Amino acid sequence: MKRNEQLSNLNTTTEWDAIIIGGGASGLGAAVDASTRGYKTLLLEAHDFAKATSSRATKLLHGGVRYLAQGDIALVKEALRERGLLERNASHLAKKQVFVIPNYKWIDGPFYTIGLKFYDMLSKKLSLGKSRHINKQKTLEMLPTVEPKSLCGGVIYYDGQFDDSRLAVNLAQTAVENGGTVINYMKVIGLLKNDAGQICGVKAKDLINGNEYEIKGKAVFNATGVFTNEILNMNDPNHKKTVVPSQGIHLVLDKSFLPGDNALMIPKTSDGRVLFAVPWHNRLVVGTTDVLVEKPSLEPRALEKEIEFVLATAGQYLTKKPTRKDVLSIFAGQRPLAAPDKDGGSTKEVSRSHKILVSDSGLMSIIGGKWTTFRQMAEDFIDKAIELGKLPSKECKTVNLSIHGNVPASQVDRSKHNYIYGSDIPAIQKLEQENPDLAQKIHPNHNYTKAEIVWAVREEMAEKVEDILARRVRLLFIDARAAIDCAEEVARIMAKELGHDADWVAKETEEFKTLAKGYLLVNY
């Protein structure tokens, strides 16, 4: 997947069947769906794939225990089915995760056990395991650092876990392998309309070389998440607001705060939210919050009240109490929730299910949803274009589609840091064998190698230091200080691959360090 090759496709195609704006979960899913059906497919992303919301998830593939409690059974059933499909179609990234809900009131045991048995039943054949009640001793075995005072027991249930931005990269590769074209750093700056006022393409600007393009297409899909309103404004400045951004934050801690492989789930915190503490890449991810914000942001920052809430709640349930100085990285993301019909102040009133909107001009926009259901969202999106007569009818092929990198689960060795590459592991190892220098680590405390940087540039369309340290390897998200320390080294390796000079290295390094300091709670 090379950017210059993808760019050349713009000059050789006079009209695309499907033009997709946005390279997050819903856009990349749509690109895979459309390209596998045989449509001439183009995806344009203004920044890097999964730059915003889609790299900042809680890393869970889940039906949503919380949505079950709210009675949204259809959404839970859909998500549980899709969770099972993704575990099969991307086994190198998606896996079963054991969760334990500690019970501090005797009634919690039977209450959550009954609810989660229903959760299991909705999973049907794609269930990951049976929920069950466990005693206090077993709960402490599974969660060694959980607060023992007043603990009555616990409830075990099973959900899925994955690496979000790695899946995004693999979806881009899958689209390309099926004939699609995907281009990052290509910003849509306008919409093309015919004499009848119908959308017939887009205007786009290459943010790397400055070139502008007018691109014709039969169907244009707006999959820009929290930035949906920006594209709708291009189409009609008087449109109704359709997306409400809801912010969630995560604190990343050392594994010593919750040793082992099991995750902690608090179903009802002091203000009625759900809190997770989940092992991920040998760290512990704790979150999330759910706060409506006024405006979408590409680099959202955690609010002080969110930080205090997560630290206080984690400290309430863990014997080792986390403080600000224990936080290795903090990241915030914004969910693109479908706006309610009436103005409401609570995210509980805002739908988590996805909606497809069709403008009078024929522009199609998808809002809401989550990573777990990205495949179904994409199928519905493309089906909508067929229903509107914009594309010829072709059957969806993604239910059993193996995503780039997929290997049988039995072959995935999660004790090694490079398991995320799946079937690409031998090619990266070959780079290291051919050039021993590339086998060296980019940071002494982490196992990422120089070969992974070279691979990300040559095969995964990484253009900036941030692309690599935030989304190809996840160093910014698991140890922001380490990411800052190795930024210049990464820039030098990239410059050699991309043909950039020393000025580029200095500029990229400084840009990344400025960005990365926003992931620290204590000054660097």
N, C-alpha and C positions, 0 to 999 in steps of 0.2 A: 504494500500500500504506500505508494510514493506520491507526494503532492504534485510534482511537476507532471507526472503521467495523468493524474486526475484532472489537472487544469487543461491539459491538451484535449481532453474529451469535450470541453466547452466549444472548441473551435471546429470540431468534426461533427457535431450534432446540431441540426437546424431547429428541431423541436423535440422537447422531452414529453413523455407521457405524464410523468409525475415530478413536480418540483416541490421538495420538502424544505421548509425553513425551520432550522433548529436542530442541533446535534446533541440533544439530551436523550433521555430514555424513550420518550414518545416519538421523537423524530427519527432516531436510529432504528427503532422498532418498525416504524412505517417504511423506512428505506429497505430494510430486510424483507418485509412483507411484499412490497411492490416489486423489488428486483427479482425475488424468487417466483413471482407470478409471471415474470417475463416482460414487465413494463420497462420502458427506458426511463430510468430513475436517477434523479439528481438531488443530493442533499447539500444544503449550504448552511454552514455554521459560522456565526460572526466572530467567535473566539476559538477555543479548543473544544473538542468533544467532551461533554459532561462538565464543562467549566463551572457552571452554576449549581443549581439544585441537585443534579444527577450525580455529583461526586460527594455530596454532603449528607447522605442518608444515614440511618442508624445501622446500615449493613444487614438488615433483616429481610427475609422473604417470608411474609406472614399473612395469614388470613385476616388477622386483626382481632385479637381477643376483645379489645375495647369496642370494636364495631358490633361484635356479637352481643355485648352487654347493652348496646343501644338499639338492638333489634334489627340491624341491617343485614339480614341473613343472606340475601342475594349477593351482596358485595363480598361477604365472607366466603361463600361457596365458590364464587369466581376466583378469588384470590388463592384459596386452598388448592383448587385445580391447577392454576397457573404455577403455584409454588412447586407442585409435584412435577410438572412438565419441565420447568427450568432446571430442577435438580438432575433430571435425566438428560436434557439437551446441552447443559453446560456444567458437567460434573466436576470440571477442574476448578470452577469458581463457586458453585452452589453446593451446600452440604447441610446435613441435618444438625441442628443445634438443640441441646438439652437445656430447658429452662426450669428453674425451681422458684416457686412462689412461697416464701416463708409465711407461716401463719402465726399470728400473735393473739388471735381470739379463737376459741374452740369451734365457733360456728364457721370460720373461714375454710376449714378443711372440707367438710361436706359441700359447702356452697360452691367453692371453686372446682372441686372434683366433678360435681354434677355438670356445671357449666362447660368444663373442658371435655367431658365425655361427649357432650353434644358437638363440640368443636371437632373432636376426632371423627364422629359419625359423618359430619359434613364433608370430611376429606375423602371418604369412600376408599377406593383402591389406591389413591395417592397419599394415604396416611403415612406419616413418618414414624409413628409409634403410639402406644396407648398411654393416655394420662392415668396417673394414679396418686393416691394419697400416701405419704411417707411419715414416719414418726420423727420425733425431735432429733434422735441420735443420727438417723440417716440424713436428715436435713443438714446437720452440722458436718457430716462427712462430705456431702456434696458441695456445701458452701462453707468452707473452713473458717472464713472471717465474718460470717453473718452474726449479727447481734444475738447472743443466746438468751439474754434476759427476757422472760415472759414468752419465749418461743414455745409453741405447742407442737409444731410439726411443719409439714410442707406439702406442696402439690407439684408433681413433675408433669410437664407437658413438652411437646416437641414442635419446633418450627424450623425455618430454614435460615441460613446465613450466606452472605456472598460478598464479593468486592465490587462495588458499584462502578467506579470509573474503569476498572479492568474489563468489566462486562461491556461497557460502552465502546471501548476500543475494539473488542472482539466482534461486536455487532457491526461496526464500521467495516472491519475486514470481511465479515460474512457478506455484507451488501456488495462489496467490491468483487468478491469471488463469484458472486451470482450476476455479474454484469452491471451493477450499479456504480454510480460515481458519487464520491463524498469528498467535500472540500472544506477544510477548516480555515479560519481567518478570512472568510468570504462573507462580508456583511451585506444583507439585503437593504438597499437604501430607497427603494420605490417599487411600486407595482405597475405592471403594464396592463392596460385595458383596451379592448377593441371599441369600435364605433358604437356598439350596443351597451357599452359600460361593463362588459364582462371581463373578468380577469383572464389574461392570456399570457402571463409571464411575469418576470421580475427584473428589476435593475439591481445589480450587485457590484460591490467594490472589493477588490482584493486588498486587504489591509497590509499585506507584506510587500507587494510591488506597486500598489497604487492604481493598477489597471481597473477600468470599469467595463461592465458587460451588460448587454440587454439580452435576456434569455427567455425564449418562448417555451410555453408549456401548456398542455391540455388541462391539467388539474394542478392547482397550487394549494399546498397544505401548510397551515400555520401551526407549528409545534414548538412554540417558543416559551412554553411554561409561564413563569411569572412575568415574562415580557410580552405576553400575548396582546395586551392592549396597544403596544407600540405598533405592531403590524396592523391591527384593526384600525388604528388612527390613520395609517397610510391609506387604507381602503376607504374610511369614512370618519372624518374628524368628529362627527356628532354621534358616534356609536355609544351604546350603553356600556358601562364598565362591567367586565365579565369575569375578572380574576381578582381574588382577594389573596394577597400574600400572607402566609402564616409562617412565622420564624420558629425554628427549632435549633437548639445548640447541643453540642456534645463536648465533654471534657475527656481527654485521653490520659490515663494514668498507668503507672507501672503495674504489672500483673500481680505484684505482691499484695495489692489491695483486695484481690479475689483470686487466689491461686486455683489452678485446675482448669478444666475445660467447660465447666457448666456456667450458665448465665443466670443472673438474678433478675427477677421481674417483680416489681412492686405495682400491683394493679390499681391501687388507689392511694395517692400521696395526700399530703395535707390540704392541697387545693383541688383534689379530684383528678389529677393527671396520672398517667402511667409513667413509670421510670424503669429503664433497663440498665443493667451493667453487664456488658457482653464481651467475652474474650475475642480479640481480633488482631491478627498479625503480632501475636505475643505481647499484646497490650490489653488494657481494659477500656472499652468505650462506654461512657456513662452519659445518659441523656434519655429523653429529650424534653424540650419545652414546647409550648404551643401558644405563641403570642401573635395576634394580628398586628401587622405593621402597615404603615401608610403607603410606602412606595417600595417597589422591588429594587434589589441591589445585586450587582454582580459579585461583590465581595462584602456580604453582610457582616456586621460586627455584633458580637454578643452584648446584650444589655446587662447592666450590672445586676438587675433583679433576677435575670435568668441564671447568671453565674452563682449568685448567692443561693438560689433555690436548689440547683443541682448539687452544690457542695453540701448544703445543709441536709438535704434529703439522703444523699449517699452516706453522710456521717451518721445519720439516724439509724441506718440499717447495717453498717459495717463497723467491726471492732477497731479497724485501723481507719481513723478519720482523715479524709483527704483535705489538704489546705491548698491555697493558691499556688504555693511554691512546688507542690507535687504535680501540678498539671504540665504534662509534656507538650500538649498541643490542645488548642481549643478551636473548633470550627463551627460555623453557623451556616444554615441553609434555609431557603424559603420555599415552602410548598405552594404550588399554584392551585389553590382551591377555587372551585366554581363559586362565584358570588351568589349569596342567597337572594331571593326575590325582594325581601325586605331588609333594610339595614339592621344588622345585628352586631353586638359587640363580642360575641363568643364564637370561637372556632368550632364549638360543638354543634352549632346551628348550620355549619357550612359542609356541604356534601364532600365525601372522600371519593365518591364514584366519579367516573369521567363522563364528560358531555362533549358532543360534537355540535358545533354551531356552523350554520351555513349563511353567509352574508348574501345580500341581494345580488352582489357582483359575482357570486360563485366561489368566493374564497371560503375554504373550509378550515375551521380552527378546532383544536382539541384542548380541553381544559380539565383540570382535576386529575384523578388517578394517582398511581404510585408505581415504583419499580416492579413490584411483584406482578402487577397486571399489565406490564408494558406490551406483551405479545398480543393479548386480547384487545387492548386499546388500538394497536396498530391494525389488527384485522378489521375491527369496526370502522376505522378511519378510511382504509382503502375500500371497504365494502360500500361506504357512503358515497365515494366518488363513482362507483359502478352504478349504484342506485340512482344517482343524479344524471347518469348518461355521459359522464366525462371520460370514463374508461370502459373498454370492452370487458364483458364479464369473464373473469378467470378465477379459478378456485384458489383459496388460501392454502399455502403449503408449509406453514411454520409450526404446526402442532408437533410434528416429529422431526423438525429440522435441527440437525446438529450444528451448534454454533462454533465458530472458529476457535480452535484450542481444545475442544472437547475430547476427553479421553475417558475410558471406563473408570468409575469411582474407585475400583479396586487398585488402579494404577496411580492414584493421586497420593503423594507422600507429603502430608501437611506439616511434617516436622522440618521440612526444608523450605527456605524462604521463597524459592523460585517455582513452587507448585502452581502459582497463578498463571504460568505460561502454558501449561498443559502440553499439547502436542508440539509446541514450539521449543520446548526445553532442549532437545538435541541440537537444534540449530544454534542456540545461544552458547551451549557448551562447545560446539565446534569453533565458534569465534574465539573462545578462551583458549582452546587447544592450539589453534593456528597462531595466536598472538598472546603469549603468557602475560604480557602487560595488562591485557583486557580482563584477566582473571582477578586482578587486584580489586580490593574493596574501595568504594568511593568514600567510606567513612569507617574508622576502626571499630566502632560499636555496632555496626550494622552489616549485614551480609550482601547487600546490593553491590554488584560488580560493574566495572567500566563497560563490560560487554553488553550489559543491559541498557546502558546509555546509547551505545552504538546501535543496538537493535531497535530501540525506540525511535531513533532518527531514521534509520533505513527502512523499517518495516511498519512503523506505527504512527507516522506522520507527526512526530514531535517537532515543533518549530522553535519553542522557547524553553528556557530553563524551568519555568513553572510547569510546563506541560509534563516534563519528566518527573520532577521532584514532588509534584502534587498528585498527578494522575496516572503516570506510567509505572513508576515505583511510588509508594505511598509515604515517603519519608516525612514530608511536610505535615502529614496528618498523624503520624505516630511519634515524631520527635522533631519539633520545629527548630530547636537549637542545632541539632545535627544537620538538618537541611540547610540552614544558614551557613554552617561551617564548610560544607562541601559544594556550595553554589558555584564558586569560581572554577573549581576543578571540572564540574559538569559543563560549565559554559565553554571551557577550553576544548573538551572532548567534542562537544557539539559544533564548535566553530571549525574544527578540523574536518568534520564530516560534511558540513554545509558550505564550507568555503568562505567563512566570515573572518573579519580581521580582529585585531586586538581591541579596537574601539567598541566593536559589538560585544566582545567578552566583558569589558568593563561596564557597559551600559546594561546588559542583561543581568550581570551579577548584582549591580546596585538595585535594579528594578525588583529582582527577586527578593533581596534582603529586606527591602522596604515592605513588600507584600507579606513576607514571612513573619515579620515582627508583630503583625496583627493576629498571629496564631499563638502568641505568648501571653500569659497572664502576668508574669514577673518580667521586668525589663531585662533585655539581653545584655 
